[in-house]
Amino acid sequence: NAGVTQTPKFQVLKTGQSMTLQCAQDMNHNSMYWYRQDPGMGLRLIYYSASEGTTDKGEVPNGYNVSRLNKREFSLRLESAAPSQTSVYFCASKREVLRNTEAFFGQGTRLTVV
Amino acid sequence: DAKTTQPNSMESNEEEPVHLPCNHSTISGTDYIHWYRQLPSQGPEYVIHGLTSNVNNRMASLAIAEDRKSSTLILHRATLRDAAVYYCILTMGAQKLVFGQGTRLTINP
């Protein structure tokens, strides 16, 4: 059982380049999330999707776009990467957007922008 | 939004119980208290959650104060694999899992 799968695991970008981080879950969950984690810090919510076809901004959405492609997949796009976006990105999913359900996280994508 | 306060770091010995505190004095009546942990170089993993009553599962116990303004995660017998950053989180609104700085737990052999 794969759970939440993120690709790629590592990426180096030059300033101004674009890329899409992919996330897929095989648990038939409705809600999916993108977080970033800077060194020594907690996770900050970038965007989330409560259900297929909907997306909403989190705490730090600037510089990012998302697409909920289908129920399984939720992608995060950096249109013009900046050094400030160097971080580890985590995707998560939950069965429902409810307060008493647990979230499952992927292993992360480590992104460096030079 | 209600926030949580945790000690930056704690240290314990292998095979001893560990009590990780969390203060959440502005918690609302409908907020659940969740605990996640993050092992080195991994994504966070769910540990336990509760609303009002104390909760137990195979990983840990959660003790919630009667006024719900604080809670304690209890690892009954710590192992080296329990060394991680532990996050106490309030589910503020249905869609948000907002992480704080967490407590870095070190386990001594």
HADDOCK unambig.tbl for C-alpha pairs under 7 A between the chains (distance, minus, plus):
assign (segid A and resid 41 and name CA) (segid B and resid 101 and name CA) 5.88 0.50 0.50
assign (segid A and resid 42 and name CA) (segid B and resid 99 and name CA) 5.71 0.50 0.50
assign (segid A and resid 42 and name CA) (segid B and resid 100 and name CA) 5.43 0.50 0.50
assign (segid A and resid 42 and name CA) (segid B and resid 101 and name CA) 4.78 0.50 0.50
assign (segid A and resid 42 and name CA) (segid B and resid 102 and name CA) 6.97 0.50 0.50
assign (segid A and resid 43 and name CA) (segid B and resid 99 and name CA) 5.50 0.50 0.50
assign (segid A and resid 44 and name CA) (segid B and resid 98 and name CA) 6.92 0.50 0.50
assign (segid A and resid 44 and name CA) (segid B and resid 99 and name CA) 6.65 0.50 0.50
assign (segid A and resid 50 and name CA) (segid B and resid 95 and name CA) 6.93 0.50 0.50
assign (segid A and resid 90 and name CA) (segid B and resid 43 and name CA) 6.79 0.50 0.50
assign (segid A and resid 97 and name CA) (segid B and resid 94 and name CA) 5.48 0.50 0.50
assign (segid A and resid 97 and name CA) (segid B and resid 95 and name CA) 5.36 0.50 0.50
assign (segid A and resid 98 and name CA) (segid B and resid 94 and name CA) 4.89 0.50 0.50
assign (segid A and resid 98 and name CA) (segid B and resid 95 and name CA) 6.90 0.50 0.50
assign (segid A and resid 99 and name CA) (segid B and resid 32 and name CA) 6.19 0.50 0.50
assign (segid A and resid 99 and name CA) (segid B and resid 91 and name CA) 5.52 0.50 0.50
assign (segid A and resid 99 and name CA) (segid B and resid 94 and name CA) 5.09 0.50 0.50
assign (segid A and resid 100 and name CA) (segid B and resid 32 and name CA) 6.43 0.50 0.50
assign (segid A and resid 102 and name CA) (segid B and resid 46 and name CA) 6.32 0.50 0.50
assign (segid A and resid 103 and name CA) (segid B and resid 46 and name CA) 6.71 0.50 0.50
assign (segid A and resid 104 and name CA) (segid B and resid 45 and name CA) 6.56 0.50 0.50
assign (segid A and resid 105 and name CA) (segid B and resid 43 and name CA) 5.54 0.50 0.50
assign (segid A and resid 105 and name CA) (segid B and resid 44 and name CA) 6.07 0.50 0.50
assign (segid A and resid 105 and name CA) (segid B and resid 45 and name CA) 6.68 0.50 0.50
assign (segid A and resid 106 and name CA) (segid B and resid 43 and name CA) 5.80 0.50 0.50
assign (segid A and resid 107 and name CA) (segid B and resid 42 and name CA) 5.37 0.50 0.50
assign (segid A and resid 107 and name CA) (segid B and resid 43 and name CA) 4.91 0.50 0.50
assign (segid A and resid 108 and name CA) (segid B and resid 43 and name CA) 6.23 0.50 0.50
